[in-house]
């Protein structure tokens, strides 16, 4: 699969003056708001159909025992994403309470 060809990125980005983190860096139990997807077009469209669109709230639900993949809750779905995919989704961490 071409996912494994993505280089690893673990850094903080700034987008429109907001500090963003990679979705893969969101701690379990924390939520964030999707800001940007930096993935190949076909992967981006697939994830957007599952709810990964700008301004969508996403919650890191749980991680596999080995730490990868992570299950995220978004738009009523639970989606498991590998770190190598989630690292290309930029989120603004939500500092408020998750309901």
N, C-alpha and C positions, 0 to 999 in steps of 0.2 A: 504494500500500500504506500502511497506517496506521503502519508502523514509523517512517517519516520524521517523524511528528508527535510522537514522543517528544522531550522536551527533552534537551539534552546535560548529563550529570552527570559530573564528574570530581572526586570528593572522597573522603575517608576516612570511613567510618561505623563506629560502635561498636554491636555487637549482643551482648547478654549479656556485656558487659565485654571483648569481643574486638575488636581492630581489623580491620575488613574493607575490602577494596578492590573496585572494580568488576572483573569478569572482563576487561573490555577493557583494563585497566591491567596485567594479568599479563604479564610479559616472556616472550618466546619462550624455551622451554627450562625454564621454571619451572612448578611445579605449585601447586595450591591445593585447598582443600576447599570445596565449595559449602555456603553457609549459608542463602541466601534468594534468591528470585526475585520481583522487583517488576514483573511484566509483566501485560498483560491475560490474563484467565483462559484463553482459547483458545490463546494463544501459550505460556503457562506449562504447560498440559497437554501440548501437543505436545513441548516441550523435556523435560518430565519423562519422557515415554515413551521418549526417546532417552537417558535416564540423568542428566539434570540435576536430581538430587534432593538434599536436604540430606544432608551427610556424604559425598557422592561426590567422589572425587579427580579433578581435571581438569588436563590438561597443555596448555599453549600450544605447539603443534607448529611452526607457521610462519605468517608473514603474507604476503599478496599483495604484489607489488612496490610498489604504491602505498600499502601499509599497511592496506588494508581489502578483503576480510574477513580474519579470522584463522581458522586451522584449529585446533580443540581436539580432544584425544583424551579420551574419557570412556566408561567401561563397554564398552570394546572397539570403539567407533565413532570415526570421525574426522568431526567436524561443523564446517562453515564457518559462522561467525556474523559478521554485520556489527557494527561498533562500536555502532551505535544500538540493537542488541538486547543485546549483551554488557554494555553499561554498566549494565543493570538487573539483572544477576546478581551477587550479593554473594558473595565468596569470602574465606576466611582463607588467606593465603599460607602455603605449606608451606616451612619453612626447611630441611628435610632434603633428602637426595639423591633424585633421580628415577631409578627403575629401569626 
